[in-house]
Amino acid sequence: MGQIFNMENPVWKFMGKVTDMFLLTCLWLLFSLPVVTVGASTTALFYCAMRLASDKEGYLREDFVRAFRENFKSATVLWLMMSALGIFFAGDLYFYHRLGGSVGKLFFWVFLVLAVVFVFAAVYLFPLLAWTDAGPKKVVMLAFVMAFRNFGWSLLMITSAMLLITAALFVFWPLLFVSAGGIAYAHAKILLFVFSQYEWRQT
């Protein structure tokens, strides 16, 4: 019986992780409400997720708020840039898909490839900002390099995120309550391995 109430019990540890993911999801949603703060909120989300993935002790709410404040300026700049590029690619893809013809098809595929490159790099942007003291320009460069030097891991992160979101929307909706935290935690496990291959000074 004593083993049931042991906090090192795998069941309790699992429940603790689920609770952390739920809390992170709530914090991410709350701090993302103005929309313009999504970048800072996502950076704070990954900062906390990577601390959890590396089994570092801390207080999630306090760590989240601190990371949000410290990275607000850089993360907001990156978020606005990403939003602008995302709108640009979406508009071009829609336009050339509707245009049709050989020219329309050519440019549609060109912009589709560029959009895929953009998505792969985007996976690394906010985690890098949370994990290093590099500025936005260097973070963008590092994100592109890492995304394609670690193509398999990048593809796995994108695929796993899409599968979890799809499962939450169409199979088991309660997963939505841990979606952001769950995706960040799963990605953090991979990112810690990827980041360990590079030398830099962590924040």
N, C-alpha and C positions, 0 to 999 in steps of 0.2 A: 504493500500500500504506500509505503514511504516513497517509492520510486515514482508514483503517479504525481506527487506534489513536488518532485525534484525539478527545479527550474532548468536543469541541464537535460531533462528529458526531451528527446527529439520532437515529440508532439508539441510541447510548450515552446520550444525554440521556433518551430514552424509557425505556430500561432502568433508568436512575437513578431516574426518577419511580416506576416500578413497584416498585423496591426500597424506596423511601421509603414507598409505600402499604402494602407488606407489613409493614414495621417498625412503622408507625403502627397497623395492624390488630392486630398482636401486642401492642403496648403498651396499646392500648385494652382488649383482652380481659383482659390480665393485671391491669390496675389496676381493672377492673370486676368482678373475681371476687367481692368481698364483697357485690355487688349494690347496697348502700347507697352505694357510691362511683361508681356509673355516671354521675351528674351531673358530678362533678369530672373523671372520666376523659374524658367527652365534651367538656367544656370545653377540656381540654388537647389533645384530638384536633383540635378546630377551630382552636385557637391555632396549632398546628404546621402544619395544612393551609393556613391563610391566609398564614402566613409562606412556605410553599413556593409557593403560588399567586402571591405577589407577588415571587418570586425573591430572597428575603432569605436570606443565608447564616446558617448556624447548625448546631447539633448536635441532631438530633431527640430523642435520649434525654434529654439534659440540659434542653432546652426543654420537653419533655413533663412531666418531673418537676417542674420549677419552676412551670409553669402549673397543674399538679395541686395543688401545695401552696398556691399563692397564692389559688386560687379555691375551695378545698375547702369552706369554710363556706357561702358563698353558693350554690355549685353544688349542695351537698347539700340545702339548704333548698328550692331550686327543684325538684330531682329528687323529693323527698318529696311536694311539692305536686302535681307532675305525676302521680306514681304514684297518689296518692289520687284525683285527678280522673279519671284514666284508668280506675281500678277503678269509680268512681262511674258514669261514662258507660257502661261495658261492662255493669254490673249493670242499669242502667235500660233499656238497649236490649234486653237479653235478656228482662227482665221484661215489658216492654210488647209485645215481639214475641210472647211466649207468651200474653199476656193476650188479644190479638185484639180484635175488636169495633171500633166507631168510636172509643171512648175510647183503647183500646190503640194503634190506628193513629195517632191524633192525637199522643199523647205520644211514640210511637216516632219520628215524623218531627221533632218538636220537639227531642228529645234527639239525633237524628242530625245535625241542623243544628248544634247546639251542639258536638257531638263533632268535626265537620269544622272549625269555627272554632278549636277547641282544637288540632287537629293542625296547622293552618296557622300558628298563633302559635308552637307548639312548635318549628317548624323554625328559628326565629330566636333562641330563648331562650339556648341555650348558646354559639352564635357571638357574640351580643351581649355576653354575660358575659366571653367571652375577649377581645373587641376593645375594650371600653370600661371605664371605671372606675366605671360606674353601679352602684347597689345593686340587689338583687333586685326591689324594687317598681318602680323606674324601668325595669328591663330588661323586666319583664312588660308594662308600658304601651307601651314602644317596640316590642316584639315584635308586639303586636296591631295597632298603627298600621302598621308596615312590612309585615306579612303581607298586608294588604288594600289598601294604597296601591301595592304591587308585586305585585298578584294574579297576573299572568302568570308572573313569575319564581318566585313561591311554588309555583304549580301545577307549573311545570317541575321544581323541585327535588324535590317529592313524587313526581311521576311517574318521574323518572329514578332515584330511590332504589328505588322499587317494581320498576322494570324490571330493575335490576341484581341485586336480591335474588332476583327470580323466575328470572332467567337463571342465577344461581349455584346455586339449589336444583334447577332442573329441566332445565337445558340443559348447563351447563359448570361442574361443582362446584369446580374449582380457583380460580374467581373468588372463592370464599369467603375465600381467603387474603389478598385485597386489598380485600374488600368495604367494611369500615368506612373504611379509608384512602381508597379510591377514591371513595366517596360524599362524604366530607368534602372531598376535594380538588376534586371537580366542583362541589359546593355553594360552596366557597370562592371559585372563579372568579366565580360569580354574586354572592355576598355582597359581595365587594370592590367590585363595580360599584354595588350597591345602597347600601352603606355610604358610598360616596364622595359620595352626594347629600345627606348629612347632615353637620352640623358638630358635633363633639364632641372631647373629649380622649381619645386612645387610651392604653391602658395601656402 
